[in-house]
Amino acid sequence: MLCLGLSCFLLHVFVVFGTELTFELPDNDKQCFYEELEKDVKFDIDFQVISGGNYDVDCFVTDPLNNVLYNENRKQYDSFSHTTTMKGVYKVCFSNEFSTFTHKIVYLDFRHGDEEPLLQSMTRDTALTQLETSCVSIHEALKVVAESQTWYRLREAHDRTKAEHLHERVTYWSVGETILLFVIGVGQVMMLRSFFTEKKGSVAATT
């Protein structure tokens, strides 16, 4: 099994290029990312708003001639795939201009290119050996594991942000209730003292 794993690792060749990042998008702001691509290259975009406001942003993608390939408003998460028809610089933009006071944390995964077979000799017309079949199975399983880890990592970050926001609101509410109870308690004490003070004054006046 160890030799098989090492063999699969050595034969694991990619031509898929990708950029995975998490960035902050301030309110009333827009950020764009640029990538130069060749013709007939497939690219995939996945994004998700991790925190901020209603967890939504505007996103659009344009080609080198500024033709809009994708345009969605107020999206929390989405995916987009496209095969280029020309060589040039493609632009991916995220906008938070509709928000006046909340910034957003956005996750972006940009992939382009095709994945080559693990071995150059692997084609649809040739039969795979047992070792090659095992390598392909392990490779596909690792891809699923990587995608699952990314999904769980994003979900954990999103839930943690929500929990921190809820904790902050509960803390503020508790502090407010404490201050209100203190003010009410002091007010009641002062009111009771005023009752006894008035009675004392009235008794002195009658004597």
N, C-alpha and C positions, 0 to 999 in steps of 0.2 A: 504493500500500500504506500509506503514511503517513497519507493522508486517511482510508482505511478504518479504520486502527487508532484514529485520533482519534475517528472517528464512533462506533465500538464503545465506546470509553471513555466518551464523553459519554452514550451511551444505556444504560450499565450501571447499572441501578437495582436495589437490594436492599431487601427488607423482612425479611430474615433477620437476627436478632440472635443474637449468640453471645458466650460467655465462654470463653477459652482460657487456662489457667494451670497452673503447676507449683508444688506446695506440699509442705512437709515435714510428715509425720505422725509425731509422737513415739510411743514405745512406751507402752502402756497408755493411749492417748488416742483421742479421736474428734473429727472435725471435720465440720461440716455447712454447706451452702450453701443459700441460700434465693432463690427467684425467684417473683415474682407474675405469674401468667399469666391470660389471659382464657379463656373457654370455647371449645372446639373449636379449640385451638391445638396443633399438633404440635411436640413437642420431642424432641431426640436427645441422648444422652449417650454419650460415648466416654471411657474411662479406661484407664490403663496404669501399672503400678508400674515405675518406672525403676530404683530401687536399694533395697537393704535386705533383710536376712534371706533368705527364700525367695521374694521378689518377689510377695507376696500380701497382699491386704487384704479386709476385709468391706465390702460396699456395699449400701445400701438406699435406696429412693426412696419417699416418701409424698406423698399428696395433702393438700389443706387439712383434711380430716377425719381425718388420720392413718391412712388406709387404706394398706396396703403395696402398692405397685405393682411393686416389684422388690426382691428380696432374694437376694443371693448371698454365699457365704462362701469365703474363701481363693482369690480370683480374682487372677490376674496382669494380665489385661486383659479387657475385655468392652465390648459396646455395648447400648444400650437405647433403644427408641423408644416413644412413647406420645402419644395425642391426648387432651387434657384434656376432662373431662366437666363441669367446674364451674370457676368463677372463684375464685381464691384463691392462697395462697402454697404452692408446692410445695418440698419439702425433699429434698436429696441429701446423704447422709451416708457418710463413710468411717471405718471403725473399725480400729484396730490394737491393740485391747485384749487380744487373745490373745497378743501379743508382750510379753515381759518385759524385753528389753534392746536390741532393735534398732529403730531408727526407719526410716521409709520415705519415699521421694520419689515422689510421685504426680502424674501428668499428667491433667488433666481438660479436656474439650472439651464445653461445653454450648451447644446451638443450639436456637432455637425460632422459629417463624414459617414462613411459606411464601415462596418466591421468586416475585416477579412477573415477567412477561415483560419482555424488554429494552425493548419498546415497548408502550405501552398499547393500540395498535391490533392487536397480535399476539394472535390467538385461533386456536382450532383450526379455525374455519370459514373463515378467510381465508388466502389463499395468500401466501407470503412472497416478497419480492423477492430478487434476488441479493445485495444489500447486507445485508438482514436475515438471510438464510441464512448469509452469511459471519460476521456478528456472532454469531449463535447458535453456530456451529461454534467460533469463537475463544473464546467464553465457556465452552463445555463443556470445551474443551482446557485453559483456564486453571484450571478447577475441578479437573481431574485432576492438573495440575501441582502445585497447592497441596496437595492431599491426599497426593501422593507426597512432596513436600518435608516435610510433617509426619511422615509415616511414617518417612522416612529420618532425620529429626532425632531422633525418639524412639529409633530403632534405634541411632543413633550414640551417644546419651547412655547407653543401656543397655549397649552394648558397652564404652564407655569406663569406666563404673563397674565392670564386671566385670574389665577389664584392670587398673585401679588396685587393685582388691581382690587380684587374682592377684599383681601386682607387690609389694604389701605383704606377702603371705604368703611370697613367694620371698625378699624382703629379710630378714624375720624368721628364716626357715629358714637363710639363709646366715650371718647373724650368730650364730645358735645353733651351727651347725657350726663356725664359726671359734672361738668360745669353747670348744667341746668339744675341738677339736684342740689348742688352746693348753693346756688343762688336762691333756690326755693327754700332750702333749709335756713339760710341766713335771713331771708325775708320773713319767714314764719317766726323766728326768734325775735326779730325786731318788732313784729306786729304784736306778739304776746307781751313784750316789754312795754310797748306803748299803751296797751290796755291797763297794765298795773300802774303805770305812771299817771295816767289820767285819773284812776280811782284814788290814788294817793293825793293828788292835787285837789280833787273835789272834796275829800274828807277834811283836808287842812282848811279849805275855804269855809266850810260849814261851821268849824269850831271857832 
